[in-house]
Amino acid sequence: MNEIFKPENFKSLKDLDECKLNFAGIYALRIMDISSFPLQLRSEIEDKKSSIIYIGKASKNLGKRLEEECRGKSHGTFFRGIGALINFKPPKGSLIGKANSNNYKFSSIDSAKIINWMNDNLQFDYLKVEKNIDFIEKDLIKHFEPILNTTHNPKKSKYLALLRKECINIALE
């Protein structure tokens, strides 16, 4: 497990658009400097085995999935979580009448700011995976305990949960 997602193998998110990742796989996102996160979260990261903050999977196209999460293409779980952590809020009432009250979105201006923040502060690495992708993802989440993973993570961030709940409440006002 120590051979996977070594810090020296991570690449800047600024370089994501130049990578050809047209295959299934697992990706990891790591913070370059934890001081760019709120103080409440820094101690949670310092207690971890690494600075990996999220692990995700793509069953078909890793590049497309990373674009969804890191370029705001679909405001996925990671995008919503990172936006909340760096103090962005969704527009008031934006979830009223929506089927899923967890899927808040940020304004396009705020989304662009979140993407810029991620480009400046996050790195990514990946593994090409063809079989057992769900099992491998779950195993890696349990091993690395990334604070932004809310599923399969025995040590998910309580602070993040509070911020996400606040965002949901604002979007439901």
Buried (B, 14 or more C-beta within 10 A) or exposed (E): EEEBBEEEEBEEBEEBEEEEBEBBBBBBBBBBEBEBBEEBBBEBBEEBEBBBBBBBBBEEBBBBBBBBBBBBBBBBBBBBBBBBBBEBBBBEEBBEEEEEEEBBBBEEEBBEBBBEBBBEBBBBBBBEBEEEBEEBBBBBBBBBBBBBBBEBBEEBBEBBEEBBEEBBBBBBE
